[in-house]
């Protein structure tokens, strides 16, 4: 990969040079980074991205876009959450690990070994204070209580392999999704109290809980913690805060303050509360005097879930996937094309848009470029910096395209306008999951002419299929999709056609 040092750092250094001594200006040139990661928020759930067919008011994300930049072609590495979170943190495709499909649960072992560099450890080495608030869901080693039920876990023991061990100076949150036990907060490497009761916030998800843990209060608690953390920061040290929301994922539990506000049901209300969380963080940055040199990013781990009752929402005129086909779990773009809005007053033009094709694996290389850090050869194997796009410039890279992955482990590959699916259907939760009798083995779409993926060109363009198949095969088998030292997948071989 051709490494670029964008004009952004020079611009920021000039911006702050009048306020700091030369020794301090090195750190001052590094932007604070706040990444808000929503859970199951579809591309069409943000009004500014879907103005004609979004019935949910999202004034804070709309304001972010007005004051910053929208990436219109941003994708998660997978259409479900654990894999996407792994890739965001490591700059590496999820299917290079042992997890070839599905997701973790709240008791799962760590998917990220402590020996692997994460965005947090990279930025920590670059002088940042690092914090994570919210839903982890990439696995951690919970202390064994050597019993069953409530005694399954030693609630006073030490938690290993979680955020606190992979680069974060501070962690407050939950181990998995809001509908996954154990239902208890974790701070750094300890549980906040003990689980003494059992609750079932979602059907068939009964499990140990702290007696004071209320799922409906979690989003507000995380908002309070985020504000508290930001208020403690100042310009003396740059900081990175990863805020992973449990919303609007199930259980869909808006607080009384938000119930009925959207007019289209609990999902719309919970989305409005999610948008308000973004506004709360924006205000906290303003109140702390940190907004100008803070790169604020809002995105999602995958598309909207069918648990939101998409059919009912569409009857009311709200289309969570906007013009794209499919939703969470699918290979079609509704599964993995996500909102990606950035605000950075010191460097990003207000009201700007980028149509660059990016993947959330690219966050690591971007963070490295903006902080002046260097990604070692054994990390960020699938990460390309999108920092030039923030300045309205073209991203220069040898990487030809990006790879998509569904809940069942099926692959797709996007290069320019072309998208090849190595599956005959959605390979997820949307019908048809598999093509019917006589359907082509794969799918090929021209995403410029047909963003809704309605016309399969697989059999009409064999030469395009051959080229794309050769490229994805090379990237999967080589262990990396960027230039660098030889790399290997954790699981060999990785099966391309499922």
N, C-alpha and C positions, 0 to 999 in steps of 0.2 A: 504494500500500500504506500502510495506517495504521501508523505506526511506534510501537512500544511500548517504554518503558523499564521493564522488569519490576522487581519488588521484590527480585530477586536481588542486584543491585548494592548496594542499600541494606543488605541483610542481610549481605553479605560485608564491606562497609565497616565496619559495626558490629562484626562478628566480629573484625576485625584492629585496630580503632582503639586498643585498649589496648596493643598491642605496637609501634606505629609512631608516629613524629611525624606531624603533619598533612601535611607535605610528602611524606612517604613513603607515606602511606595512600592516595594517589591510585593509585599503581601496585600497592599491596598489595591494593586492591579488585579488581584484574583477576585472574581465575583463570588458572593455568597450564592449557594444553590439550594433551592427549595423545590422538591419534586412531590407533587400531590398525585397519588395514584388511586383513582376510583376503582370500584369493584363491580364489574358487569355493566358499566355505563356505555351505551351504544353511541355510535357516531351521530345518530339522529336525535339523541336525547339532549343535545346542546342547541339551543335555539339559533344561535348565530351560524351554526353549521348546517341547519336544516330549516330555514325560515318559513318555508311554505307548508311543511308537514310536521312541525314540532309544536305541540300544544302545551309544553311545559315551560314556564318562564325561567330563564337562567340568567338573570341580570348581571351577576358577578363574573361568570365566565364570558359573557358577551362583552363586558367592560374590559376584561383581560385582553380579548381579541382586538378590541378597539384601540387599546393602548400598546399592543404588542403584535405578535405574528401568529398566524394559523398555518400549520402544516396540513395540507389537504390529503396527503397520501402517506400517512404514517401507519405502521403495522406492528402488532405484537408478534413475537416469535411463534406463539401458539394461540389457539382460540379458547384455551382454558387457563386458569389462574396460576397454579404452582409453576408450570413450565415458563409462563411469561415472566413471573417474578424472578425465577432463577436467571433468565436471560438478561433482564434489566440490571440485575446486580453484578453479573459476571462478564457481560459482553460476549457470551458464548451461547450457541443454540442449545436449547433444552434437550433435544433428542441425542445430543452427544453424550448424555449421561445414561445411567441405568434406567431412568424413567422414560419409557418409550410411548407411554400413553396414560391418560387419566391424570389424577392429582393426588397430592398428599392428604392426610387427615391431621387432626390436631395433635395426635400422638406420634406422628411419623418421625423417623430418624432424619438427620440433616442431609439435604441434597448437595449442599455446598461444603466441601471439606475445608477445614481451617487453613489448609496449606494453599488454597486457591485465592488469588487476589480478587477483591470485590471493588466496586466503585467507592465504597466507604473506606477500605484499607488504602486504596490508592490516594484518595483525598486526604486521609489522615497523615500519610507520609509526606504529602505536599503542604502540611501545616494547618489543615482544617480541623475544627472541632466537628465531630460527626454525631448525629443523633437520628434515631428511627422511632417513630411514633405510629402505632396502629397494628395492622394485621401482617404477620410475617408469612406464614403458610409455606415455608420452604423447608420445614423440618427442624427439629432440635431434639437433643437427648434429654428427656425428662427423667428426673431421678427415680429410680425403681423403688417402689414401696414394698415389693415382694408379697403383694396380696391381691385381692380382687375388689372390684367396685371402687369405693372411695379410698381403699388402701392400696390401689394399684400404683399410686404415685406417692413418693415421699414429699409431702408439701413443704417441708422445711429444708429440703435438699437443694443442691446446686444444679442449675440447668447449664448444660454445655452444648456447644455447637450452634447456638442461636446468634442473633444479631450482635450480641455483646462479644462474641468470639470471632467474628469475621469483619471487624473494622469499625464498629460503632462504639463511640465513647459512652453513649447513653441509649437505653431502650426502654420504652413503656408501651405495652400493647398486649396482644393476644397471640396464641400460638398458631391458630388456623383461622378459618372463616368464622363469622358470627354464629353460624349454625353448626359448629363443630366443637365438641368437648375437647379439653376441659374449659369450662366457663369461668375463667378467673384471669385477673390481670397479672402480668409479669413486669417487673422492673429490673432492668439489667439482667442478672442471672438468678433472680429469686422470685418466687411467687409472692404476690401481695396478699398474705393471709393463707388460709387453707380451704379446701373444698369439703364442706360438711353436709351438703344436700345434693340432690340430683334434680335437673330440670330438663325439659324437652322443648326448646324454642322452635324446633322444626320437626316434622314427622320423622320418626325413626332415628332421631339424633339425640336421644336422651343420654345424659352423662353427668359427671361430677361438676359441681358448681360451688362457688363461694356464695354464702347466704345473702350477701348484699349485691351480687352481680345481677343487673337488670339489662337485658339486651337492648331495650328501648333507650337506655341512658348512655350506651357506649359511644355513639357518635359525638354527643355533647361532651363527654368526658375527654375524648381524644382532642376535641377542639380546645378545651381548657388547657390541656397539657401542651398543645402546640403553641398557644399564645404565651403560656408561661415560659416555654423554652426560648422563643424568639425574643421575649422581653429581656432575657438575661444576656443577650448577645450585644456586641458593640463592634466598632470598626477596628479594634485592635487585633482581631483574629478572624479570618474568614470561616464560615460554617457551612456545613451541608446537612440539610434536614430532609429525610425521606419520610413522608407522611402517607401511610397506606390505609385508606379508608375501608371500612367494612360495608359500605353502601355504594349503589343501591341493591346490592346482593341480598339474597334471603338470609334471615327473615326480614321481610319488608315491613319495617316498624318505624314509621315517622312518629315523632313526639306529638303530643296534643297541640303544641304550637303550630304544627304544620299540617295536621290532619284536615283534609277538605280544601286545602289552599289551591291545589292544581285544578280541581274540578273533574279530573279523569281517574281518580282512585288513589289507593295507597302508593302505588309505584310512582306516580307523578308527584305526590306529596314528598316521598322520600328523596326523589331527585331534586326537588326544590330545597330540601334540607341539605343535601349534598352540595348544591351550588352555594348555599349560605355558608357552609364550612369554608369554601374557597374565599368568599368575601371576608370571613373572619380572619383568615391568614393574611390576606391582602391588607386589612386594616392593622393587624399586628405589626406587619413590616413597616407600614406608614408611621404608626405610633412610635416605633423604635428608631425612626429616621434611617431605615436600611433599604428602602424600596429601590432607590436609584441604582445601586450596584448589586442588586440581587436578581439572579436569573430564576424566575418562577416558572415552573412547568406544571401543567395539568394534563393528565392523560388517563387511560384506563387499561386494565389488564386483558380485556377481550370485549367482544360485543355484548349486547343486551341478552339476558337469559330468557328462555321461554317461561321461567317461573314468574316473570312479570306479566304473563298473560298477553302476549304480543297481539294475538288476534283481536282481543277486546280493545286494546289500545288503538289498533288500526281502525276499528269501527268508529272510534271517537275522533279519528283524524290524526292520531299521533303515530308516526312511523319511526321506531327506535333505531332502525338500520338505515334510515334515510332512503337513498336511491339504490342501496346495495342489497344483494341477495343474501339470505341466510342470517344467522345470529350466532350467539355463543356456541362453541363446540364445532362449528362448521369450517370447511375449507373455503367456502365462498366468502367474499370480502366482508359481509356482515358479521362474520365470526372474529375477524382480526384487524380490520381497518378501524382505527380508533381516533377519538378526539386527541389532538396534540396542539396545545396552545401555550405559547411562551410570552413572557413579559420581562423586559430588561431595559428600563428607560435609558441607561447609560450607553447602550450599544445597539438596540434593536428598534428600527423605525416603527412608529405607531401605525396601526392599520395595515400592516404588510402581510403578504401571503407567500408561501413557498409550496411549489408542487413537486419538490424533490421526493423521491421514493426513499423513505427511511424506515429502519426497524428499531425497536427499543433496545436491541443489542448495541446500538450505536451510542447509547448514553455514556458508556465507559470512555470511549475514545474522545468524545466531545468534552467530558469532564476533565480528561487529561490535558487536552489542548488548552482549554480555558484556564486551567490552574498552573500550567507550566510543568506538569508531571509527565512522566514517561511510562507507557504501558510496556512491561517486559514481554519478551517473546513467548512466554508460557501463559499469557493471560490475554483476554479480549480477542480471542481468535476470530470472532465474527463481528468485530466492532469497527465502524468507520465514523470519523468525526463529521458531524453536520454543522460544526461551528461556522464554516464559510457561508452556509445558507442563512444563518442569522444576520449576516451582513449583506445579504442579497447576492451572494456569489455562488458559483457552481461548485458542487462537491466533487473534488478530484479523487478518484480511487480506481484501483485495478479490479475491484469487485464488480462483477457484471450485473448481479441481481440479488434478490433476497428470497429466503425460503420460508414457506408457511407450513403449519403443522396443525392437525386436528386432534380432538380428544381421543380418537381411535388410533392415532399414530400415523395417519395418512399424510402424504406430502403434496405440496404444490410449490411452484417456482415462478417468480415474477421477474421479468427482465424487460425494461422499457415498457412498451404497450402490451406485451404478450404475457399471458398467465397460463401456465400448464398445470393441470391437476392430475395427479397420479391416482385417480379414483373416478368411478363412474357416477357418483352422486355427491351428497354433501359430506360424507364420511363423518358426520356429526349427528345432530339431533333433528335437523330439518329434512322433511321428506322431499324427494326420495333420497334415502341414505345411500342407496345403491341404484345404479341405472337398471332399467327393466331389460327383459329379454331382447337381444339384438342391439343394445346400447353400446356405443364405443367404449373401449377399455378406459380411456381417459377423457379429459376435457381440455379444450384450448379456447381462450377468449381474447379478443382485442379489447383491452380495458379502456382505450380511448374512445372507440366507437360504441362500445357495449359495456359500460360500467356495471350494469345490472346482471351481467353474465347470463344472458338469455339465449344466445346463438352459439352453439358448440361447433367450433371450426376444426376439431381434432382430425377428422378424416379428410378434410379439404386442404390441409397444410402440413403434409408429412415432413417436409424439409424443416419447417419451424419446430415441429414436435421433436425431431431428431436432434436439432441443435440445442434446444432447451433441456432435453433429457440428458444429453451428454454433459451439459454444464452442471446441472444439479447433481448428477452422479459423481462428478469430479469433486464438488464441494463437500458432499456427504462423506465420501470415502477418504478424502485427504486430511480430515481433522480440522480444517480451517477454511474460511472463504476469503481471507485477506492474506497479503504477502507476509511472510515471516518464517520462523524456524519450523521444521517438521513437527506436526502435532498428530495426536491420535484420539479417537473417540474412546470413551470409557467402555462402551459395549461394542464389540466387533463380532460379526458385521452388523451394520444397521440395514434393516430390510426396507427397500425403497417402495416396492409395491405390496400393499397389505391385502 
